[in-house]
Amino acid sequence: MTTPSTSDLYDTYGDQLQSCDVQMRQFGGTTHFSGEIATFRSEEDNLILKSILAEPGHGRVIVIDTRGSLRVAMLGDNMAAAAARNGWAGIIVNGSIRDVAALRTLPIGIKALGSNPRRSRKEGTGERDIPLTFGGVTFVPGQRLVSDEDGIVILPAGEVFLRYADGGG
């Protein structure tokens, strides 16, 4: 089954759907992606994130919260390539990434606030698999996320497009 667009999903679910208010830029080679949510939060340290992306992704989307910090990049081309190889569908960063030109060539969805060439720390700080809230939504591990050119939405708990009716518009 083709994943419906975020606009069509909103037309179907209305206010039952959470829609992220943060305006993120597309950086990956895939612009329409979806999957079960995994989460990670750290302001300037990506060591744990690197180990998460080395795990089998099983089509999941990892949401990374830096509390909006643009001071360092949480992700670059090497980590994103590893995520794509390991079966992650997408990466959403409430912060910065780097290696923008290389990220466009990778078969994975990547959205972030912006870019910064500065590397992150590698100290092993951060939290994973916790609810994250930004942009007016709460990203809960296990819920389903859909992202495309129009935005990022979270389906109501337990929904997997079962009520979707083609013909939005």
Backbone torsions as a table, in degrees:
resi	resn	phi	psi	omega
1	MET	NA	134.5	176.5
2	THR	-74.6	137.5	177.8
3	THR	-71.5	127.0	178.5
4	PRO	-65.6	159.0	176.7
5	SER	-70.0	159.8	177.8
6	THR	-63.4	-35.6	178.5
7	SER	-64.7	-44.9	178.6
8	ASP	-65.5	-38.1	177.1
9	LEU	-63.3	-41.1	179.1
10	TYR	-65.2	-38.8	177.3
11	ASP	-62.4	-32.2	-180.0
12	THR	-79.3	-46.6	-172.2
13	TYR	-96.6	-21.3	-178.1
14	GLY	59.3	-138.4	-175.2
15	ASP	-72.6	-2.7	172.6
16	GLN	-70.9	-20.9	-178.5
17	LEU	-89.8	136.5	173.0
18	GLN	-89.1	133.3	-180.0
19	SER	-122.9	122.5	-176.5
20	CYS	-71.1	127.0	-178.7
21	ASP	-82.0	-14.9	-178.1
22	VAL	-72.8	129.5	-179.7
23	GLN	-85.9	101.9	-178.4
24	MET	-101.4	154.3	176.9
25	ARG	-96.8	148.3	174.9
26	GLN	-81.9	133.0	177.0
27	PHE	-126.9	-24.4	-176.1
28	GLY	-83.6	171.2	178.9
29	GLY	-75.4	-13.9	178.0
30	THR	-112.0	124.2	-176.9
31	THR	-98.9	-19.6	179.3
32	HIS	-119.7	111.4	-178.0
33	PHE	-143.7	159.8	179.7
34	SER	-153.9	162.6	177.0
35	GLY	167.0	174.2	176.6
36	GLU	-69.7	141.3	-175.9
37	ILE	-80.9	135.0	164.1
38	ALA	-120.7	154.0	-175.8
39	THR	-133.9	156.3	174.8
40	PHE	-153.0	137.2	176.7
41	ARG	-129.9	127.7	172.5
42	SER	-164.8	139.4	-176.4
43	GLU	-77.0	-41.3	-175.8
44	GLU	-145.6	25.1	-175.8
45	ASP	-132.7	121.5	-177.4
46	ASN	-114.7	15.5	-178.8
47	LEU	-61.6	-46.6	178.5
48	ILE	-65.7	-39.6	177.9
49	LEU	-57.2	-42.2	178.8
50	LYS	-58.1	-42.1	179.8
51	SER	-70.0	-34.9	177.7
52	ILE	-62.9	-46.4	-177.9
53	LEU	-70.2	-14.1	175.0
54	ALA	-81.7	-13.0	178.1
55	GLU	-80.4	158.5	173.6
56	PRO	-59.8	128.7	-177.2
57	GLY	-84.1	-27.2	-179.9
58	HIS	51.6	37.4	177.1
59	GLY	75.9	12.7	-179.5
60	ARG	-79.7	167.1	175.1
61	VAL	-119.0	124.1	177.2
62	ILE	-94.1	131.0	177.6
63	VAL	-106.4	123.3	-175.7
64	ILE	-114.5	125.5	-179.8
65	ASP	-113.2	118.2	174.9
66	THR	-105.3	15.0	-173.0
67	ARG	59.6	30.4	175.8
68	GLY	80.4	9.7	-179.6
69	SER	-67.7	132.3	176.9
70	LEU	-109.0	10.4	-173.7
71	ARG	-70.6	-35.2	179.4
72	VAL	-135.5	158.8	175.7
73	ALA	-86.6	129.4	177.8
74	MET	-87.8	-12.3	-172.9
75	LEU	-151.5	139.7	174.2
76	GLY	-131.4	-171.3	-174.3
77	ASP	-64.5	-36.3	-178.7
78	ASN	-65.9	-46.1	179.0
79	MET	-66.9	-40.1	179.5
80	ALA	-65.8	-39.2	177.7
81	ALA	-64.2	-40.3	177.3
82	ALA	-63.0	-42.4	178.8
83	ALA	-61.0	-43.9	179.0
84	ALA	-62.5	-44.9	178.5
85	ARG	-61.2	-33.1	-175.7
86	ASN	-91.0	8.7	171.6
87	GLY	87.2	19.5	173.0
88	TRP	-78.1	138.3	179.8
89	ALA	-82.8	-32.8	-176.3
90	GLY	-165.4	165.5	-180.0
91	ILE	-137.1	128.1	176.6
92	ILE	-121.3	125.3	-176.2
93	VAL	-120.3	115.6	172.2
94	ASN	-82.8	67.2	-175.2
95	GLY	171.3	-151.4	-174.1
96	SER	-106.9	156.3	171.7
97	ILE	-126.5	178.8	174.0
98	ARG	-145.3	177.0	-177.3
99	ASP	64.8	45.1	-173.2
100	VAL	-54.3	-47.6	-177.6
101	ALA	-61.6	-41.8	179.8
102	ALA	-68.5	-37.0	-179.1
103	LEU	-61.7	-34.1	179.9
104	ARG	-61.8	-21.6	-176.8
105	THR	-91.2	-5.6	-175.0
106	LEU	-90.1	141.6	-178.7
107	PRO	-82.2	61.5	179.9
108	ILE	-151.8	148.7	175.8
109	GLY	-80.6	133.4	178.0
110	ILE	-140.3	124.7	174.2
111	LYS	-127.2	142.3	177.8
112	ALA	-154.5	169.2	178.0
113	LEU	-71.1	-35.7	-177.1
114	GLY	-178.1	-163.5	-178.2
115	SER	-129.5	156.4	177.4
116	ASN	-157.5	129.0	-177.9
117	PRO	-72.7	-12.5	-177.2
118	ARG	-69.3	130.1	179.0
119	ARG	-73.0	154.2	176.1
120	SER	-84.2	169.9	174.5
121	ARG	-73.5	163.7	179.1
122	LYS	-131.2	64.1	-176.2
123	GLU	-108.0	-11.7	178.8
124	GLY	86.1	26.0	177.4
125	THR	-97.9	151.3	177.8
126	GLY	138.1	171.5	-179.1
127	GLU	-128.5	141.9	178.0
128	ARG	-123.5	158.2	177.0
129	ASP	56.7	45.8	176.5
130	ILE	-124.7	153.3	173.9
131	PRO	-63.4	137.3	177.7
132	LEU	-120.9	137.5	179.2
133	THR	-123.9	122.6	170.2
134	PHE	-161.7	157.7	178.9
135	GLY	63.2	26.0	177.6
136	GLY	79.4	7.8	177.7
137	VAL	-130.6	158.7	173.2
138	THR	-112.2	121.3	179.0
139	PHE	-91.1	109.6	-176.5
140	VAL	-107.2	126.2	177.3
141	PRO	-52.0	134.3	179.4
142	GLY	98.1	-23.2	175.4
143	GLN	-74.2	164.4	-177.6
144	ARG	-100.4	131.8	-179.1
145	LEU	-115.0	143.2	172.8
146	VAL	-128.6	134.8	-179.9
147	SER	-134.0	138.0	173.8
148	ASP	-152.2	-164.6	-177.0
149	GLU	-63.4	-23.2	-178.2
150	ASP	-86.7	-20.9	-179.8
151	GLY	153.9	-161.5	-177.9
152	ILE	-128.2	128.2	177.3
153	VAL	-128.3	153.8	176.3
154	ILE	-117.4	125.7	179.6
155	LEU	-72.4	152.8	175.0
156	PRO	-58.0	149.1	-178.8
157	ALA	-50.8	132.4	177.0
158	GLY	85.3	-10.0	-178.7
159	GLU	-86.4	137.9	175.6
160	VAL	-137.9	55.7	179.6
161	PHE	66.1	16.3	-176.8
162	LEU	-63.8	-32.8	-177.5
163	ARG	-93.6	0.2	-175.8
164	TYR	-67.0	129.0	176.6
165	ALA	-118.4	123.3	179.9
166	ASP	-61.7	150.4	177.5
167	GLY	115.9	20.0	175.0
168	GLY	-68.7	-169.9	179.2
169	GLY	175.7	NA	NA
